[in-house]
Amino acid sequence: MNEMPTDRRRFLASGAMNLSGLTLAGILNSQAAQGEVRKPELQERHFDTRPVPPHRTATATAMISLWMQGGPSHHDLFDPKPLLKRWDGRAFPGEIKYDNAAQASSRVFASPWRFRPHGQCGMELSELLPHIGSIADDICLIRSMRTGVNNHGQSARALQTGRIQPGRPSLGSWLTYGLGTETDRLPPFMALVAPGKIPVGGVANWSNGWLPAVYQGTVLRPQEPRILDLTPPPHVTEQIQQRALDFLTRLNARHLRRHAGQTDLQARMASYELAANMQTAATEALDLSQETQATQRLYGMDRKETRDYGSRCLIARRLIERGVRFVQIYTPYQQWDHHGSIITALPAACRRVDQPSAALVTDLKQRGLLESTVVHWGGEMGRLPVVQNEAGRAKYGRDHNTYGFSMWVAGGGFRAGHVHGQTDEWGHHAVEDVVNHYDYHATLLHLFGLDHERLIYRRGRRDQTLTDGQPGQVVSGLLA
């Protein structure tokens, strides 16, 4: 007969061992039933940004996202609806989900601006975007985007990180994690913020979330110096700096051996090396005086309205040329959130970005870079087909709409000169060839040669992905 434990400590120890055995057996049986048994990780994981081969042949190698903070009105820019003209000022006959009920109205609001066909493809675009109209044959206009969460923060997180919950890695971090970078002299993921307040969601827009810190975005300031402390003081010679860095590297390596698995420390060590390389590489990349006057004029740098955004678009092109994987350019805080005074505010917003956005696509194409570089233009939502803020026509605005809105993409294997999907006759809900945020992400990763279900980060006991179990599908209609 076996001896029973004679005290509480021995009993708990015995029970814990038995329970852990049962738990492990349950896990292994579950994995075996699914046809896969995950082996335990016997070696410490190491993370860096060295180039990683994709799962399949890629058409895209880099991306520039033009992030229109606040939600541009698709009714007034990309998605003409003749029915609104006939119903202008009358009560909307269906149901509307308002975000701001206090200022809500059911009166239909037809776009005050004209649409006309552009390019050989005949893409209908607003008169507010003449320069983007000039590149209609190069872009793929998606009129059926949907996130379904009528809130800036949640919808932005859906498009930026794949889920509405906070704390997840951003798209740039996922691409850097999956593919690494082609340069060790510049950060692989860079965020070009606008003057003033940072976007809704703050640093979460370029956060690595729970991915290792080496994959977080690096912020470029909107004014000079765009990177602080990039140039060492005059008394610090190259030899002195190198000796200090070598000594610091030895200390950090010794510390890391004592604290295995500290990915933040790994990232910090890598950042010292990168910072040293950036002293020359970043200074050169950010020097726009190297560009011709014709190129600077193309981006609108000779005009006050477009100088800021044009400069940042031109910097983005220069960064991509030098091996940076992902660049995101933000418009000023809530620039497109037109709950009121849309008749004056929307044209002003368009004037700031229309020319530089088109110039970026044109310039990339001229240099043979558009084939491998995805350009994205869009925000976290569109707007409703009814009036918000009935305080006189000059004060009219539009409330949020995430159930059907527009954005465009170009290059990198996306279909050019193409309009994909459509909203209903009111421009309220996407109804044909709907592209949810997780479908967009699956398609985007596909162009980068990545399978969205195989781009996995093991976190605890769970495999995490960008689409994270959502029914994301590669949208073949968007592909060239």
C-alpha positions in Angstrom: 0.0 0.0 0.0 1.4 3.5 -1.0 2.1 6.0 1.8 -0.3 9.0 1.8 1.2 12.5 2.3 1.5 13.2 6.0 1.4 17.0 6.0 -0.2 19.8 4.0 3.0 20.8 2.2 3.7 17.3 0.9 0.0 16.9 -0.1 -0.1 20.2 -2.1 3.2 19.4 -3.8 1.9 16.0 -4.7 -1.4 17.4 -6.0 0.3 20.1 -7.9 2.5 17.6 -9.8 -0.5 15.5 -10.6 -2.6 18.4 -11.8 0.3 19.7 -13.9 0.6 16.3 -15.5 -3.1 16.2 -16.2 -3.0 19.7 -17.7 0.0 18.9 -19.9 -1.7 15.7 -21.1 -4.8 17.7 -21.9 -2.9 20.2 -23.9 -1.0 17.6 -25.8 -4.1 15.6 -26.5 -5.9 18.7 -27.8 -3.0 19.6 -30.1 -2.7 16.0 -31.3 -6.4 16.0 -32.1 -5.8 19.1 -34.3 -2.9 17.3 -36.0 -0.1 19.4 -34.5 1.9 19.1 -31.3 3.9 22.3 -30.5 7.3 21.5 -29.2 8.4 23.5 -26.2 10.9 26.3 -26.9 14.3 25.1 -25.6 16.2 28.2 -26.6 15.7 31.8 -25.8 14.0 33.7 -28.6 16.0 36.5 -30.2 14.5 39.4 -32.1 16.1 41.7 -34.6 15.2 43.5 -37.9 17.4 41.6 -40.2 15.7 40.7 -43.6 13.4 37.7 -43.4 12.2 35.8 -46.5 8.4 36.0 -47.0 6.1 33.0 -47.2 5.7 33.4 -50.9 6.8 35.7 -53.8 5.9 39.3 -53.0 4.9 42.1 -55.2 5.3 44.8 -52.4 8.4 45.4 -50.4 7.5 48.8 -48.7 4.5 50.9 -47.8 3.7 54.5 -47.2 0.4 55.1 -45.5 -1.2 58.6 -45.8 -3.4 58.6 -42.7 -6.3 61.1 -42.8 -7.0 61.5 -39.2 -10.7 62.1 -38.4 -12.6 60.4 -41.3 -12.8 62.1 -44.7 -16.4 62.4 -46.1 -16.7 59.8 -48.9 -20.0 61.5 -50.0 -18.1 64.6 -50.9 -14.8 63.1 -52.2 -15.1 59.6 -53.6 -18.6 58.2 -53.7 -21.2 60.3 -55.7 -24.8 59.6 -54.9 -27.4 61.1 -57.3 -30.3 60.1 -55.0 -29.0 62.6 -52.4 -29.6 65.4 -54.8 -33.3 64.4 -55.3 -33.8 64.1 -51.5 -31.7 67.1 -50.4 -33.3 68.7 -47.3 -36.0 66.0 -46.9 -36.2 63.5 -44.1 -34.1 60.4 -44.6 -36.5 57.5 -45.0 -34.5 54.8 -43.3 -32.7 54.3 -40.0 -29.5 56.1 -39.1 -27.1 55.2 -36.3 -25.7 58.5 -35.0 -22.6 58.9 -32.9 -23.5 62.4 -31.7 -27.3 62.2 -31.0 -27.4 65.7 -29.5 -26.7 67.3 -32.9 -28.4 64.6 -35.0 -30.7 65.4 -37.9 -32.6 63.2 -40.3 -32.4 65.7 -43.2 -30.6 64.5 -46.2 -27.5 66.5 -47.1 -26.4 66.3 -50.8 -22.8 67.0 -51.6 -22.3 70.7 -52.5 -19.4 69.7 -54.9 -19.5 68.3 -58.4 -18.1 64.9 -59.5 -16.7 64.1 -62.9 -14.9 61.1 -64.5 -11.0 61.1 -64.5 -8.5 59.1 -66.5 -9.0 56.5 -69.0 -10.7 54.4 -66.4 -13.4 57.0 -65.9 -13.2 57.1 -62.1 -15.6 59.6 -60.7 -14.0 61.9 -58.1 -14.8 65.2 -56.5 -13.7 68.6 -57.8 -12.0 69.0 -54.4 -9.3 66.5 -55.4 -8.1 67.6 -58.9 -4.5 66.3 -58.3 -5.7 62.9 -57.1 -8.0 62.9 -60.1 -4.9 63.2 -62.3 -3.6 59.8 -61.0 -6.9 58.0 -61.2 -5.4 55.4 -63.6 -2.8 54.5 -61.0 -5.1 54.0 -57.9 -7.5 51.4 -56.7 -10.5 53.1 -55.1 -12.3 51.0 -52.5 -15.8 52.3 -52.0 -16.9 49.5 -49.7 -14.7 49.7 -46.6 -16.2 48.7 -43.3 -15.1 48.5 -39.6 -18.6 48.8 -38.0 -17.5 50.6 -34.9 -18.7 54.2 -34.9 -16.0 55.7 -32.9 -12.6 57.3 -33.8 -10.4 55.4 -31.4 -11.9 51.9 -32.0 -12.2 52.2 -35.7 -8.7 53.6 -36.0 -7.4 50.7 -33.9 -9.3 48.3 -36.2 -7.5 49.6 -39.2 -4.1 50.3 -37.5 -3.8 47.2 -35.4 -6.5 44.7 -36.6 -8.7 44.8 -33.5 -10.7 47.5 -31.7 -9.1 46.6 -28.3 -6.1 48.7 -27.2 -2.6 47.5 -26.7 -2.0 45.6 -29.9 0.9 45.9 -32.4 0.4 48.4 -35.3 0.5 47.4 -38.9 4.1 48.8 -39.3 5.3 46.7 -36.4 3.7 43.5 -37.9 5.4 44.2 -41.3 8.7 44.8 -39.7 8.4 41.7 -37.5 7.4 39.6 -40.5 10.0 40.9 -43.0 12.7 42.8 -41.2 14.3 45.7 -43.0 16.7 46.2 -45.9 18.8 48.8 -44.0 20.6 48.9 -40.7 21.2 52.6 -41.0 17.6 53.8 -40.6 14.7 52.6 -38.5 12.5 50.2 -40.4 9.2 51.8 -39.3 8.8 55.6 -39.1 5.9 57.8 -38.1 5.8 61.3 -39.5 3.5 63.3 -37.2 1.9 66.6 -38.0 2.4 69.9 -36.1 0.2 70.2 -33.0 -1.5 67.4 -31.2 -0.6 63.8 -32.1 -3.5 61.7 -33.6 -6.3 60.2 -31.6 -4.9 57.1 -29.9 -1.5 58.7 -29.5 1.6 56.6 -29.6 -0.6 53.5 -30.0 -0.7 54.3 -33.7 2.9 53.3 -34.1 3.3 51.1 -31.0 4.8 47.6 -31.1 2.1 46.5 -28.6 3.2 43.1 -27.2 5.7 42.5 -30.0 9.3 43.0 -28.9 10.2 46.6 -28.6 12.6 46.5 -31.5 9.6 46.6 -33.9 8.1 49.9 -32.6 7.8 52.9 -34.8 10.3 55.8 -34.6 8.7 59.3 -34.7 10.0 62.1 -36.9 9.2 65.5 -35.6 7.2 67.9 -37.9 9.9 70.6 -37.7 13.6 70.8 -37.6 15.4 69.1 -36.0 13.2 66.2 -37.0 15.2 63.9 -34.8 16.6 65.3 -31.5 20.2 64.8 -30.5 21.1 63.3 -33.8 24.4 65.2 -34.1 27.0 64.8 -31.3 28.5 67.9 -29.6 31.7 69.2 -31.2 34.0 67.9 -28.5 32.9 64.3 -29.0 35.0 62.9 -31.8 34.2 59.9 -33.8 36.9 57.9 -32.1 35.7 58.9 -28.6 32.1 58.0 -29.5 33.0 54.7 -30.9 35.0 53.7 -27.8 32.1 54.7 -25.6 29.7 52.7 -27.8 32.0 49.6 -27.7 32.2 49.8 -23.9 28.5 50.2 -23.6 27.9 47.2 -25.9 30.1 45.0 -23.7 28.3 46.1 -20.5 24.9 45.6 -22.1 25.8 42.1 -23.4 27.0 41.1 -20.0 23.8 42.4 -18.4 21.7 40.6 -21.1 23.4 37.3 -20.3 22.3 37.7 -16.7 18.7 38.6 -17.6 17.8 36.3 -20.5 14.7 37.0 -22.4 14.6 40.8 -21.8 13.4 41.9 -25.3 13.3 45.6 -24.2 17.0 45.4 -23.3 17.7 43.7 -26.7 15.8 46.6 -28.4 17.7 49.2 -26.4 21.1 47.7 -27.4 20.0 47.6 -31.1 18.9 51.2 -30.8 22.4 52.4 -29.8 23.9 50.8 -32.9 21.2 52.2 -35.1 21.5 55.7 -33.5 25.2 55.7 -34.4 24.5 54.8 -38.0 21.7 57.4 -38.2 24.0 60.3 -37.5 25.0 60.2 -41.1 22.3 58.2 -42.8 19.3 60.1 -41.3 20.9 63.5 -41.8 21.4 62.7 -45.5 17.9 61.2 -45.9 16.1 64.2 -44.3 18.1 66.7 -46.4 15.5 67.9 -48.9 17.9 70.4 -50.4 19.3 67.5 -52.4 16.0 67.4 -54.4 15.6 69.5 -57.5 13.4 72.6 -57.5 11.1 70.8 -60.0 10.6 67.9 -57.5 10.0 70.3 -54.6 7.4 72.2 -56.7 5.8 68.8 -57.6 5.1 68.2 -53.9 3.9 71.7 -53.3 6.8 72.8 -51.2 6.7 76.3 -52.8 3.2 77.0 -51.4 2.3 77.6 -47.8 -0.8 75.4 -47.8 1.1 72.3 -49.0 4.6 72.9 -47.7 4.3 70.9 -44.5 2.5 67.8 -46.0 4.5 68.0 -49.2 7.8 68.0 -47.2 6.7 64.9 -45.3 5.6 63.0 -48.4 8.9 63.8 -50.0 10.8 62.6 -46.9 8.7 59.4 -47.0 9.8 58.7 -50.6 13.5 59.3 -49.6 13.2 56.9 -46.7 11.6 54.2 -48.8 14.4 54.6 -51.4 16.9 53.9 -48.6 15.4 50.7 -47.4 12.8 51.7 -44.8 9.9 49.2 -44.7 6.9 51.3 -43.5 6.3 55.0 -43.3 3.0 56.5 -42.0 2.3 60.2 -42.5 -0.4 61.8 -40.3 -2.6 64.8 -41.0 -3.2 67.2 -38.1 -5.3 66.2 -35.2 -8.9 65.6 -36.3 -8.4 67.6 -39.5 -11.1 65.5 -41.3 -13.6 65.2 -38.4 -16.2 67.6 -39.9 -19.1 67.6 -37.5 -19.7 71.2 -38.5 -18.7 73.8 -41.1 -17.9 71.1 -43.6 -18.5 73.5 -46.5 -15.4 75.5 -45.7 -13.4 73.0 -43.6 -13.4 70.2 -46.1 -12.0 72.2 -49.1 -9.2 73.5 -46.8 -8.3 70.0 -45.7 -8.2 68.9 -49.3 -6.0 71.8 -50.4 -3.3 70.7 -47.9 -3.0 67.1 -49.0 -4.3 66.7 -52.6 -1.2 67.9 -54.5 1.4 66.2 -52.2 -0.6 62.9 -52.2 -0.7 62.8 -56.0 2.9 63.9 -56.3 4.0 61.0 -54.1 2.4 58.4 -56.5 3.7 60.2 -59.6 7.2 60.5 -58.2 7.3 56.9 -57.1 6.1 55.8 -60.6 8.7 57.9 -62.4 11.4 56.3 -60.3 10.2 52.8 -60.9 9.3 52.4 -57.2 5.5 52.3 -57.4 5.5 48.6 -58.5 7.0 47.6 -55.2 5.6 50.3 -52.9 2.1 50.4 -51.6 0.6 53.8 -51.1 -2.5 54.0 -48.9 -4.8 57.1 -48.5 -7.6 57.1 -46.0 -8.9 57.5 -42.5 -10.7 55.5 -39.9 -14.3 56.2 -41.2 -16.5 58.1 -43.6 -19.5 60.3 -42.8 -23.3 60.1 -42.8 -25.6 61.2 -45.7 -27.6 63.5 -43.4 -27.0 66.9 -41.8 -25.4 67.3 -38.4 -25.6 70.6 -36.6 -28.6 72.4 -38.1 -27.4 75.9 -37.2 -27.6 77.3 -40.7 -26.1 75.9 -43.9 -22.7 77.4 -43.2 -22.5 75.3 -40.0 -23.6 72.0 -41.5 -21.5 68.9 -40.9 -21.7 65.2 -41.1 -21.5 62.6 -38.3 -19.4 59.4 -38.3 -20.1 56.4 -40.5 -18.0 53.2 -40.3 -20.5 51.0 -42.1 -19.5 52.1 -45.6 -16.7 54.4 -46.6 -13.9 54.9 -49.1 -10.1 54.9 -49.2 -7.6 54.3 -52.0 -4.5 52.3 -52.5 -1.9 52.3 -55.2 1.2 50.3 -56.3 2.7 47.1 -54.8 0.4 44.8 -56.8 -2.9 46.5 -56.2 -5.1 46.9 -59.3 -4.7 50.2 -61.0 -7.5 52.4 -62.4 -10.1 50.3 -60.6 -13.2 51.1 -58.4 -14.0 48.2 -56.0 -17.3 47.7 -54.3 -20.1 50.1 -53.6 -22.3 51.4 -50.8 -26.1 51.6 -50.9 -27.8 54.3 -52.8 -27.5 56.6 -49.8 -23.8 56.0 -49.2 -24.6 54.6 -45.8 -23.8 50.9 -45.8 -21.3 48.9 -47.9 -23.4 46.4 -49.8 -21.3 45.1 -52.7 -17.9 43.5 -52.5 -17.5 44.6 -48.8 -14.0 45.0 -47.6 -13.8 44.7 -43.8 -10.6 45.9 -42.1 -9.4 42.3 -41.6 -9.9 41.6 -45.3 -7.8 44.6 -46.2 -5.1 43.4 -43.8 -5.2 39.8 -45.3 -4.9 41.3 -48.8 -2.1 43.7 -47.8 0.0 41.0 -46.2 -0.6 38.8 -49.2 1.0 41.4 -51.5 4.0 41.5 -49.1 4.3 37.7 -49.5 2.9 36.9 -46.1 0.0 34.6 -45.2 -2.0 36.4 -42.5 -2.7 33.1 -40.7 1.0 32.1 -40.7 2.5 35.4 -39.6 2.4 34.4 -35.9 3.8 35.7 -32.7 3.7 33.3 -29.8 2.5 35.2 -26.7 2.1 33.1 -23.7 0.3 30.0 -24.8 -1.5 31.7 -27.7 -0.6 32.3 -31.3 -1.3 35.9 -32.1 -1.8 37.3 -35.7 -2.7 40.6 -37.2 -6.2 39.3 -38.2 -6.4 37.3 -34.9 -9.0 34.7 -35.8 -11.3 37.0 -37.7 -12.5 35.7 -41.1 -10.1 37.7 -43.1 -10.0 36.9 -46.8 -7.6 38.0 -49.6 -9.8 40.2 -51.8 -8.8 39.0 -55.3 -10.7 41.8 -56.9 -8.1 44.3 -55.5 -5.2 42.5 -57.0 -3.5 43.4 -60.3 
